[in-house]
Amino acid sequence: MIRIFYAIMTGAFLLVIITPVTAVPIIINHTCTDATKIPDPWLTKAKELTMHYAHTSHGNQLLQGARGWMAYDAKFNITTRKASTEGLPDVTGAFRIYDGTLLGTYATPDLYWDGMEGIASTNTIANTGHYNFSMFAFCDQVSTYSEENISTYLNQMDTFEKDHPGMRFIYMTGHADSTGNSGNLAARNEQIRAYVRSNNKILYDFEDIGSYDPSGNSFFNQGNGIGGVNADECQYSGGNWCNSWMSSHSSGVYATVADNVTSCDHSEGLNCAQKGGAFLWMIARLAGWDGTPVSVSMIGVTNGPSWNLDWNNNGVWDAGIDKAYNFGATVWTPVLGDWNATGFTCIGVTNGQQWYLDWNGNGAFDGNDRTYSFGAHGWTSIPGDWNNDGKTEIGVTNGQQWYLDTNGNGAWDSGVDYAYSFGAPGWTPVVGDWNATGSSSIGVTNGQQWYLDLNGNGAWDGADKAYSFGAPGWTPITGDWNHDGKAKIGVTNGQQWYLDWNGNGVWDGTDRAYSFGAPGWTPVIGDWNSDGKTKIGVTNSQQWYLDANGNGAWDSGIDYAYSFGAPGWTPVVGKWS
C-alpha cells in the first residue's frame, strides 16, 4: 500500500513524499539476510526511496555489508553521503542515504534522540522533506540502559513519526554483549521488540541478525558478543563462529559477499555480509515488498529410498538443517513436483504405474500423502502442470502415446484426462511451457530433431513447431534461458552446451554456445541465483559446479562449487524451502 502524505515546494520543484505504510510490523531479523531472495522489481522500486541514517561504528556494519553485496552484484546498488551538513548523494539509480547528523557524523544517542540538540537536529533534517525514512543505530548503550531509558527512546521515536507524518522512523536493538538470555541486554531488546510488535513499527533487529550464522545456528546464549564496547558478535565462548562457518563454506553467496567486504568494524566480513543483506531486505520491504522470497533452485541426491536435500542452499551437508528422508525403494524412479501448489518442490517415486507422492512435503509417507495407480510398468514418468492450477500432476508416455492425469486425482478418467498420440517410440519425451500459458505441454526429440506441441492439444498440427537443433546422442535440455516465461530447447554433452536463447528453434547469432563442465558429468539446470533465468551446471553426484551468474563460463569466487552427495546417487534439483 502506498500513501501520499504531503507535498513541499522547494524552489521550482514540487517534491512529493510517497511512503509505504503497513498495517503490521516489519521486523528484519536473521531470516532476512539473503539478498538474492529479493525480487528484482522491488530492488528497483527501493531505489526511488531515501534514508537518513545516524550511527556509530557498529551501525556502520550495515553499510559495509551492503557494499559487499553491491560488489557481488551491481543491482544491490546503494550510495551514501557522509557529512555534518544535510543532503543526499547527487546520483541516480541507487538507494540514497544521508549518513550523519547536523552535530557530527559519529552519532551517539544525544546527537539523534536523547537531548534537545539531537532532537532538534533530527527534526531539522526531517523537515527538509528529502527523506522517506530515518534510522538510528546504537553502540553499546542498550546493555546499560534501564527500562525507563528504553521507554524514553521509544517515546521519542514515536514522537518523531507523529511530527513528521510523511516519514517512517526505524527502530533498532543493541548488539550482543555476551550476557545471553539472562542479561539486561536481552530484556531491553525484548522491550523494544514488544513495542514494535504492538504498535506496527519497523525494526532492524541488530542483535538477532548478529547472533546467527547463515546455517541458522544461534550463538546468543553461548556468550556471543565478547568485548564490551568493542564487542565482536562473531566471538563467543566457543571461539569465532564467523571464521568457523567460513572455513567450512568456502564458496556460495554468503562466502563470496563476505570476501567482498573490505572492512567490518569490530567484526568479520560474514557478520557484515549478513547485516548488509538484512539492510537490503529491509529497504525492499519498505518499498512495498511483502517479504515473500523469490525461489531459487537447490541441489540434492537420492538413491531411491534415501534422499539428502540441501535445505539451506549452501552446498554442504548441515546436520539438523538439511533434510535426510527415507521415502521410496531402490529400483523405483524418483519424481519431483509441487504436488499441492505450495510453491515448493516435494519428492515422490514411481515404477511407471504405482506412484507414491510426498504430498505434505515432510519426507515421510503418512496419511496425508498420495498413492496412485496410473500408467504401466516400463513407461516413462512425466510430471507437469497440465491444467494450469499451479500443481504438478502425473503422466506417462512411451514416446508416442501419452496419458496425462489432467484433473490430478491419480486415476484415469476417460473423457477428462488426456490421451494423446504424439511422437514416435524411442524418442525422448520433453515437457515445457512452450508459449507462456502457465500450462505444461509435451514434445519429443532425438537430440537433433524436435517436435513441440505448441498449442497443447496433443496432436501434430500447423500450430506446432518442428525444429532442427543439436546432434543425435546429445542430451536434450529445456529451460527459460532468457526469462521471457517460455521454455526453450538446448543440448549438451556435459561439457559443450548449445542453448536456443531466442526460442526460434534454429541456431543463430543470438543463441549461446558454452563450454562448461567435462564429458561424462551429468548436466543439471536450475535458477541458481533467483533471477528468473534457467542456468547450467554439472555434477558427478558429489561434486557440483553451477554457473551462478549465467554467463556460461567458470568464474571462480562467483560461480558455485559444492561438495554434496555421493558417487552413484541420482542428482535432483528443486525448490525445497
GUDREN-838784 format. One record per residue (C-alpha): y, x, z. Coordinates in nm, 4 decimals, padded with zeros to 6 digits. Each point is the difference from the previous one (the first is absolute). Last residue first. Layout:
N
        v        u        w
        Y        X        Z
...
END
This chain:
577
        v        u        w
 -02.4313  01.2368  00.1019
 -00.2956  00.0567 -00.2335
  00.1736  00.0036 -00.3354
 -00.2902  00.1249 -00.2046
 -00.1742  00.2974 -00.1554
 -00.3706  00.0746  00.0204
 -00.1907  00.3252 -00.0525
 -00.3807 -00.0203 -00.0038
 -00.1763  00.2481  00.2265
 -00.1919  00.2924 -00.1445
  00.2184  00.2678  00.1525
  00.1671 -00.1107  00.3255
  00.3197 -00.1790  00.0955
  00.3618  00.1080  00.0443
  00.1662  00.3318 -00.0761
  00.3334 -00.0796 -00.1575
  00.2352  00.1709 -00.2443
  00.2997 -00.2242 -00.0680
  00.2777  00.0771 -00.2462
  00.3332  00.1248  00.1278
 -00.0727  00.3287  00.1778
 -00.1767  00.1442 -00.3030
  00.0900 -00.1862 -00.3169
 -00.3084 -00.0621 -00.2172
  00.1087 -00.1546 -00.3266
 -00.0215 -00.3582 -00.1287
  00.3554 -00.0931  00.0986
 -00.1045 -00.2794  00.2345
  00.1665  00.1229  00.3188
 -00.3172 -00.0336  00.2061
 -00.2412  00.1483 -00.2534
 -00.3000 -00.0120  00.2327
 -00.2481  00.2818  00.0556
 -00.2929 -00.0988  00.2207
 -00.2738  00.2166  00.1481
 -00.2980 -00.1762  00.1553
 -00.1120 -00.2627 -00.2489
  00.0268  00.2514 -00.2896
  00.3479 -00.1349 -00.0618
  00.2623 -00.0404 -00.2708
  00.3409 -00.1630 -00.0247
  00.2211 -00.2133 -00.2238
  00.2942 -00.2305  00.0547
  00.0573 -00.3746 -00.0209
  00.3689 -00.0867  00.0335
  00.1463 -00.2370  00.2598
  00.1955  00.2697  00.1849
 -00.2437 -00.0069  00.2926
 -00.0633  00.3778  00.0066
 -00.3722  00.0187 -00.0822
 -00.0124 -00.3057 -00.2260
 -00.3606  00.0429 -00.0989
 -00.2415  00.1635 -00.2411
 -00.3159  00.2003  00.0540
 -00.1803  00.2292 -00.2440
 -00.3274  00.1533  00.1169
 -00.0286  00.3745 -00.0449
 -00.2369  00.1327 -00.2628
  00.2675  00.1683 -00.2059
  00.2971  00.1107  00.2125
  00.3212 -00.1612  00.1243
  00.3339 -00.0655 -00.1691
  00.0992  00.0724 -00.3584
  00.2128 -00.2891 -00.1171
  00.0765 -00.1699 -00.3293
  00.2460 -00.2874  00.0345
  00.1143 -00.2590 -00.2539
  00.3536 -00.0289 -00.1399
 -00.0696  00.2153 -00.3066
 -00.2901 -00.2076 -00.1254
 -00.3668 -00.0716  00.0600
 -00.0762 -00.3613 -00.0796
 -00.0743 -00.2975  00.2244
  00.3569 -00.1286  00.0281
  00.0120  00.0321  00.3774
  00.3047  00.2242  00.0265
 -00.1717  00.2637  00.2123
 -00.3367 -00.0002 -00.1741
 -00.1344  00.2755  00.2240
 -00.1973  00.3024 -00.1188
 -00.1473  00.2154  00.2766
 -00.1717  00.3376 -00.0176
 -00.1770  00.1246  00.3126
 -00.2419 -00.2703  00.1140
 -00.1022 -00.0876 -00.3561
  00.2766 -00.2575 -00.0240
  00.0951 -00.3158 -00.1886
  00.2864 -00.2515  00.0115
  00.0826 -00.3690 -00.0209
  00.2821 -00.2166  00.1279
  00.0300 -00.2613  00.2735
  00.3300 -00.1870 -00.0132
  00.2549 -00.0377  00.2804
  00.2611  00.2236 -00.1632
 -00.0596  00.2820  00.2493
 -00.0456  00.2794 -00.2567
 -00.3663  00.0967  00.0396
 -00.1274 -00.3440  00.1011
 -00.3628  00.1001 -00.0034
 -00.3215  00.0162 -00.2004
 -00.2608  00.2714 -00.0320
 -00.2701  00.0736 -00.2577
 -00.2182  00.3063  00.0548
 -00.0498  00.2090 -00.3125
 -00.3327 -00.0144 -00.1785
  00.1404 -00.1330 -00.3254
  00.3640  00.1006 -00.0535
  00.3380 -00.1436  00.0958
  00.2094 -00.2836 -00.1432
 -00.0870 -00.2341 -00.2854
  00.1218 -00.3448  00.1021
 -00.1044 -00.3573 -00.0721
  00.2307 -00.2535  00.1635
 -00.0309 -00.3740  00.0549
  00.2279 -00.2741 -00.1303
 -00.1917 -00.0319 -00.3260
 -00.3228 -00.0953  00.1703
 -00.2927  00.1421  00.1986
 -00.0997 -00.2484  00.2657
  00.0309  00.0159  00.3783
  00.3223 -00.2008  00.0158
  00.2009  00.2725  00.1710
  00.2788  00.0307 -00.2574
 -00.0389  00.3771 -00.0307
 -00.3781  00.0099 -00.0131
 -00.0073  00.3753 -00.0613
 -00.2245  00.1777 -00.2501
  00.0114  00.3790  00.0260
 -00.1497  00.2650 -00.2263
  00.0015  00.3580  00.1252
 -00.1672  00.0063  00.3426
 -00.2640 -00.2535 -00.1043
  00.2262 -00.2840  00.1109
 -00.0116 -00.3597  00.1207
  00.2528 -00.2555  00.1243
  00.0641 -00.2636  00.2642
  00.3045 -00.1656  00.1523
  00.1339  00.0045  00.3552
  00.2725 -00.2480  00.0876
  00.3570  00.0760  00.1078
  00.1352 -00.0769 -00.3470
  00.1108  00.3572 -00.0683
 -00.1460  00.0258 -00.3533
 -00.3084  00.2197  00.0365
 -00.0775 -00.0871  00.3636
 -00.3094  00.2142  00.0061
 -00.3791  00.0139 -00.0207
 -00.2199  00.2396 -00.1919
 -00.3648 -00.0353 -00.1015
 -00.1743  00.3013 -00.1538
 -00.1928 -00.0686 -00.3198
 -00.3785  00.0039  00.0114
 -00.0424 -00.3605 -00.1041
  00.2901 -00.1253 -00.2151
  00.3393 -00.1543  00.0646
  00.1084 -00.3521  00.0977
 -00.2190 -00.3029  00.0645
  00.1536 -00.1818  00.2938
 -00.1257 -00.2266  00.2781
  00.2876 -00.1026  00.2278
 -00.0353 -00.2020  00.3197
  00.0980 -00.3661  00.0037
 -00.2144 -00.1699 -00.2641
 -00.3183  00.1282  00.1576
  00.0568  00.1045  00.3585
 -00.1805  00.3268  00.0765
  00.0310  00.0747  00.3701
  00.2131  00.2515  00.1881
  00.2786 -00.2476  00.0819
  00.2720  00.1929 -00.1824
  00.1134 -00.2721 -00.2382
 -00.0282  00.2254 -00.3039
 -00.3350  00.1573  00.0844
 -00.0233  00.1866 -00.3310
 -00.3108  00.0270 -00.2161
  00.0292  00.2387 -00.2939
 -00.2391  00.0618 -00.2883
  00.0696  00.3003 -00.2213
  00.0247  00.3082  00.2209
 -00.2817 -00.1132  00.2264
  00.2463 -00.1859  00.2201
  00.0465 -00.1223  00.3564
  00.2754 -00.1699  00.2012
  00.1626 -00.0140  00.3412
  00.3416 -00.1250  00.1108
  00.2904  00.2046  00.1347
  00.2651 -00.2192  00.1587
  00.3670 -00.0265 -00.0952
 -00.0490 -00.3472 -00.1478
  00.0389  00.1160 -00.3617
 -00.3240 -00.1706 -00.1171
 -00.2249  00.2907 -00.1026
  00.1182  00.2477  00.2632
 -00.2641  00.2612 -00.0739
 -00.3391  00.1329  00.1107
 -00.2357  00.1273 -00.2693
 -00.3615  00.0680  00.1035
 -00.2221  00.1368 -00.2754
 -00.3308 -00.1772 -00.0628
 -00.3228  00.1630  00.1124
 -00.1095 -00.2817  00.2263
  00.1561 -00.3339 -00.0950
  00.3207 -00.1887  00.0691
  00.1251 -00.1915  00.3069
 -00.1667 -00.0470  00.3368
  00.2726  00.0342  00.2612
  00.0227  00.1074  00.3639
  00.3522 -00.0151  00.1447
  00.1467  00.1303  00.3263
  00.1346 -00.1990  00.2954
 -00.3381 -00.0241  00.1714
 -00.0387  00.3736  00.0228
 -00.0699  00.3081 -00.2100
  00.2038  00.2859  00.1391
  00.2841  00.1918 -00.1634
  00.2763 -00.2086  00.1565
  00.1441 -00.1167 -00.3324
 -00.0240 -00.3740  00.0616
 -00.1913 -00.0729 -00.3193
 -00.2316  00.3000  00.0091
 -00.1861 -00.1115 -00.3117
 -00.3772 -00.0019 -00.0416
 -00.1115 -00.0787 -00.3541
 -00.3458 -00.0711 -00.1412
 -00.0403 -00.0004 -00.3779
  00.1407  00.3241 -00.1369
 -00.1427  00.2039  00.2872
  00.3169 -00.0539  00.1993
  00.2072  00.1589  00.2761
  00.3335 -00.0740  00.1665
  00.3212  00.1570  00.1232
  00.3505 -00.1296  00.0632
  00.3271  00.0953 -00.1683
  00.3229 -00.1255  00.1513
  00.2605 -00.2496 -00.1241
 -00.1414 -00.2698  00.2268
 -00.1164 -00.2101 -00.2955
 -00.3483 -00.0837  00.1359
 -00.2385  00.2195 -00.2014
  00.2442  00.2798 -00.0746
 -00.2650  00.1990 -00.1784
 -00.2509  00.2818  00.0038
 -00.3605  00.0252 -00.1125
 -00.2662  00.2508  00.1031
 -00.3273 -00.0107 -00.1944
 -00.3228 -00.0389  00.1976
 -00.2696  00.2667  00.0217
  00.1058  00.1371  00.3395
  00.0668 -00.3271  00.1800
  00.3074 -00.1932  00.1112
  00.2579  00.0250  00.2794
  00.0177  00.2679  00.2663
  00.3677  00.0830  00.0400
  00.1919  00.3113  00.1037
  00.3734 -00.0707  00.0020
  00.2774  00.2519  00.0532
  00.1816 -00.0142  00.3325
 -00.2587  00.0735  00.2687
 -00.1099  00.3212 -00.1650
  00.2608  00.1280 -00.2447
 -00.1679  00.1139 -00.3223
  00.2471  00.1708 -00.2275
  00.2002 -00.1197 -00.3009
  00.3009 -00.1387  00.1843
 -00.0427 -00.3606 -00.1104
 -00.0140 -00.1610  00.3460
 -00.3221 -00.1896 -00.0773
 -00.1789  00.2763 -00.1857
 -00.3190 -00.2040 -00.0422
 -00.3522  00.1195  00.0799
 -00.2709 -00.2420 -00.1118
 -00.3705  00.0067  00.0816
 -00.2627 -00.2337 -00.1501
  00.0536  00.0879 -00.3663
  00.0858  00.3709  00.0103
  00.3712 -00.0663  00.0405
  00.3241  00.1938 -00.0298
  00.3685 -00.0659  00.0611
  00.3468  00.0452 -00.1446
  00.3242 -00.1894  00.0312
  00.2215 -00.1715 -00.2571
  00.3450 -00.0938  00.1258
  00.1361 -00.3411  00.0852
  00.3677 -00.0644  00.0313
  00.0871 -00.0643  00.3589
  00.1078 -00.3411  00.1330
  00.3067  00.0881  00.2048
  00.2021 -00.3105 -00.0881
  00.2423  00.1967 -00.2171
  00.3563 -00.1319  00.0380
  00.2249  00.3056 -00.0288
 -00.0363  00.0561  00.3738
 -00.3756  00.0261 -00.0485
  00.0590  00.2650 -00.2674
  00.2336  00.1817  00.2400
 -00.2692 -00.0063  00.2676
 -00.2783  00.1365 -00.2180
  00.2284  00.2880 -00.0970
  00.0628  00.0738  00.3690
 -00.3730 -00.0297  00.0729
 -00.0736  00.2581 -00.2691
  00.2654  00.2280  00.1462
 -00.1465 -00.0216  00.3504
 -00.3494  00.0609 -00.1398
  00.1120  00.3037 -00.1988
  00.2031  00.1194  00.2986
 -00.3126  00.0043  00.2159
 -00.1962  00.1714 -00.2764
  00.2671  00.2682 -00.0436
 -00.0241  00.1093  00.3608
  00.2317 -00.0492  00.2970
  00.3236  00.0785  00.1853
  00.2105 -00.0566 -00.3159
 -00.2152 -00.0169 -00.3133
  00.0956  00.2426 -00.2765
 -00.1110  00.0495 -00.3615
 -00.2024 -00.3203 -00.0141
 -00.1872  00.0344 -00.3311
 -00.3164  00.1182  00.1779
  00.0064 -00.3207  00.2016
  00.0349 -00.2001 -00.3225
 -00.3072  00.1683 -00.1464
 -00.2062 -00.0401  00.3154
  00.1006 -00.3655  00.0319
 -00.0864 -00.0808 -00.3625
 -00.3310  00.1783 -00.0326
 -00.1137  00.3571  00.0442
 -00.0707  00.2378  00.2891
 -00.1283 -00.2679  00.2328
 -00.2077  00.1849  00.2621
  00.2615  00.2642  00.0808
  00.2765 -00.2591 -00.0338
 -00.1491 -00.2169  00.2725
 -00.0340  00.2892  00.2413
  00.3520  00.1225 -00.0716
  00.1480 -00.3426  00.0648
 -00.2209 -00.0500  00.3070
  00.1333  00.3064  00.1761
 -00.2014  00.0893  00.3092
 -00.2166 -00.2129  00.2287
  00.2679 -00.0906  00.2530
  00.2384 -00.1046 -00.2741
  00.2380  00.1724 -00.2390
  00.0698 -00.1840 -00.3267
  00.2772 -00.2031  00.1612
  00.1935  00.3199  00.0591
  00.2311 -00.0513  00.2953
  00.3278  00.1928 -00.0077
  00.1521 -00.1951  00.2894
 -00.3302  00.0225  00.1857
 -00.2617  00.2118 -00.1789
 -00.3307 -00.1809 -00.0229
  00.0101 -00.3151 -00.2113
 -00.3565 -00.1334  00.0148
 -00.1645  00.0391  00.3400
 -00.3158 -00.1786 -00.1016
  00.1332 -00.3537  00.0465
  00.2130  00.0215 -00.3135
 -00.2639  00.1788 -00.2076
 -00.1138 -00.2905 -00.2174
 -00.2424  00.0453 -00.2906
  00.0862 -00.2115 -00.3068
 -00.1149  00.2397 -00.2723
  00.3619  00.0820 -00.0818
  00.0483  00.1453  00.3504
  00.1488 -00.2186  00.2687
  00.2563  00.0651  00.2750
  00.3107  00.0656 -00.2066
  00.0003 -00.3412 -00.1657
 -00.0358 -00.1717  00.3381
  00.2844  00.2013  00.1519
  00.2444 -00.0605 -00.2837
 -00.0564 -00.3764 -00.0157
  00.2668 -00.0906 -00.2557
  00.0840 -00.3496  00.1151
  00.1821 -00.2860 -00.1733
  00.0916 -00.3089  00.2042
 -00.1615 -00.3409  00.0180
  00.1176 -00.0693  00.3560
 -00.3274 -00.0166  00.1927
 -00.1725  00.2740 -00.1955
  00.2981  00.2328  00.0210
  00.0421 -00.0604  00.3740
 -00.3691  00.0656  00.0643
  00.0123  00.3217 -00.2023
  00.3010  00.1324  00.1943
 -00.1615 -00.0736  00.3358
 -00.3196  00.1592 -00.1323
  00.1959  00.3155 -00.0664
  00.1344 -00.0089  00.3542
 -00.3440 -00.0444  00.1567
 -00.1633  00.2702 -00.2147
  00.2852  00.2421  00.0748
 -00.0309 -00.0596  00.3742
 -00.3494  00.1433 -00.0057
 -00.3401 -00.1607  00.0581
 -00.0868 -00.0523 -00.3673
  00.0530  00.3620 -00.0945
  00.2212  00.2488  00.1855
 -00.0091  00.2628 -00.2808
  00.3623 -00.0671 -00.1138
 -00.0453 -00.2247 -00.3047
  00.3204 -00.0750 -00.1943
  00.2356 -00.2819  00.0949
 -00.0141 -00.3453 -00.1594
  00.2351 -00.1234 -00.2707
  00.2121 -00.3030 -00.0846
  00.1562 -00.0659 -00.3405
  00.3352 -00.1754 -00.0320
  00.0317 -00.2603 -00.2764
  00.3257 -00.0496 -00.1838
  00.2086 -00.2834 -00.1442
  00.0293 -00.1678  00.3396
  00.1998  00.2935  00.1426
  00.1172 -00.1021  00.3464
 -00.3249 -00.1827  00.0738
 -00.2036  00.2957 -00.1235
  00.1982  00.2490  00.2062
 -00.0387 -00.2234  00.3043
 -00.3773  00.0051 -00.0433
  00.0074  00.3787 -00.0051
  00.2155 -00.0079  00.3145
 -00.2389 -00.2313  00.1828
 -00.3036  00.2095 -00.0901
  00.1621  00.3238  00.1145
  00.1220 -00.1543  00.3268
 -00.3464 -00.1434  00.0601
 -00.1452  00.3456 -00.0578
  00.2271  00.1460  00.2672
 -00.0884 -00.2827  00.2405
 -00.3734  00.0666 -00.0398
  00.0740  00.3583  00.0925
  00.0365  00.2835 -00.2468
 -00.1693  00.3330  00.0629
 -00.2551  00.0058 -00.2850
  00.2310 -00.2105 -00.2180
  00.2534  00.2842 -00.0121
 -00.2277  00.2545 -00.1726
  00.1708 -00.0121 -00.3419
  00.0829 -00.3521 -00.1101
  00.0511 -00.1236 -00.3561
  00.2781 -00.2401 -00.1061
 -00.0091 -00.2311 -00.3010
  00.2520 -00.1922 -00.2092
 -00.0756 -00.2290 -00.2901
  00.1671 -00.1655 -00.2988
  00.2856  00.2485 -00.0106
  00.3311  00.0423 -00.1814
  00.1800 -00.2925  00.1632
  00.2518  00.2379  00.1520
 -00.0224 -00.1915  00.3278
 -00.3408  00.1533  00.0733
  00.1475  00.3499  00.0144
  00.2806 -00.1161  00.2296
 -00.2460 -00.1852  00.2200
 -00.2218  00.3069  00.0360
  00.2974  00.2200  00.0892
  00.1349 -00.2547  00.2508
 -00.3409 -00.0232  00.1675
 -00.0146  00.3783  00.0255
  00.3488  00.0243  00.1451
 -00.0583 -00.2790  00.2529
 -00.3283  00.1288  00.1357
 -00.3720 -00.0354 -00.0711
 -00.0484 -00.1345 -00.3542
  00.0654  00.2726 -00.2593
  00.1580  00.3247  00.1199
 -00.1000 -00.0543  00.3632
 -00.3646 -00.0362 -00.1096
 -00.0138  00.3552 -00.1422
  00.0941  00.0446 -00.3638
  00.0043  00.3514 -00.1407
  00.2257 -00.0708 -00.3007
  00.3213 -00.0339  00.1942
  00.2539 -00.2483  00.1375
  00.0428 -00.2103 -00.3145
 -00.3779 -00.0310 -00.0128
 -00.2711  00.1638 -00.2096
 -00.2328 -00.0395 -00.2981
  00.1350 -00.2462 -00.2575
 -00.3088 -00.1028 -00.1938
 -00.0609 -00.0975 -00.3610
 -00.3331 -00.1217 -00.1405
 -00.0005  00.1556 -00.3444
  00.0813 -00.0901 -00.3605
  00.3722  00.0635  00.0276
  00.2068  00.2782  00.1511
  00.3229  00.0397  00.1952
 -00.1612  00.0472  00.3397
  00.1331 -00.2536  00.2503
  00.3086  00.0335  00.2175
  00.1288  00.0331  00.3542
  00.1428  00.3284  00.1212
 -00.2023  00.1989  00.2519
 -00.2284  00.1102 -00.2828
 -00.3540 -00.0067 -00.1390
 -00.0252 -00.1754 -00.3364
 -00.3558 -00.0969 -00.0774
 -00.2154 -00.0662 -00.3047
 -00.3328 -00.1770 -00.0342
 -00.2422  00.0023 -00.2936
 -00.3532 -00.1193  00.0587
 -00.0443 -00.0529 -00.3773
  00.0313  00.3786 -00.0360
 -00.3606  00.0459  00.1118
 -00.1412  00.2708  00.2296
  00.3398  00.1684  00.0394
  00.1425 -00.3408  00.0973
 -00.2805 -00.0399  00.2525
  00.0975  00.3303  00.1590
  00.3620 -00.1160 -00.0036
 -00.1078 -00.3066  00.1988
 -00.1611  00.2325  00.2554
  00.3202  00.1946  00.0573
  00.1943 -00.3260  00.0178
 -00.2250 -00.1569  00.2614
 -00.0313  00.3273  00.1942
  00.3799  00.0109  00.0399
 -00.0376 -00.2494  00.2814
 -00.1521  00.2746  00.2135
  00.3053  00.2191 -00.0684
  00.2622 -00.2513  00.1152
  00.0749 -00.3320 -00.1678
  00.2458 -00.2358 -00.1679
 -00.0918 -00.1826 -00.3229
  00.2273 -00.2260 -00.2048
 -00.1996 -00.1637 -00.2748
  00.0329 -00.1246 -00.3564
 -00.1878 -00.2422 -00.2236
 -00.0358 -00.0168 -00.3797
 -00.2587  00.2776  00.0181
 -00.2231 -00.2366  00.1943
 -00.0466 -00.2112 -00.3124
 -00.1523  00.2948 -00.1841
 -00.2406  00.0696  00.2837
 -00.0765 -00.3715  00.0007
 -00.0843  00.0025 -00.3714
 -00.2288  00.3035  00.0518
 -00.2319 -00.1771  00.2431
 -00.0320  00.1968  00.3262
 -00.3568  00.1233  00.0529
  00.0896  00.3542 -00.1057
  00.2303  00.0126  00.3033
 -00.2914  00.0420  00.2381
  00.1644 -00.0116  00.3448
 -00.0012 -00.3697  00.0895
 -00.3041 -00.0348  00.2272
  00.1562  00.2483  00.2428
  00.2882 -00.2384  00.0747
  00.2838 -00.1877 -00.1709
  00.0633 -00.3342  00.1668
  00.1916 -00.2691 -00.1892
  00.0524 -00.3002  00.2255
 -00.0377 -00.3480 -00.1470
  00.2426 -00.2409 -00.1655
  00.1351  00.2832 -00.2102
  00.3307  00.0795 -00.1578
  00.0689  00.2092 -00.3086
  00.3631  00.1141 -00.0222
  00.2354 -00.0490 -00.2892
  00.3536  00.1282  00.0620
  00.2250 -00.0769 -00.2944
  00.2592  00.2676 -00.0703
  00.2848 -00.1303 -00.2136
  00.1730  00.2911 -00.1639
  00.3613  00.0634 -00.0947
  00.0924  00.1371  00.3404
 -00.2752 -00.0970  00.2388
 -00.0224 -00.3788  00.0246
 -00.2865 -00.0938  00.2307
 -00.2624 -00.2668 -00.0565
 -00.2109 -00.1774  00.2588
 -00.3491 -00.0977  00.1093
 -00.2096 -00.0403 -00.3116
 -00.3555 -00.0745  00.1163
 -00.3144  00.1278 -00.1656
 -00.3487 -00.1316  00.0916
END
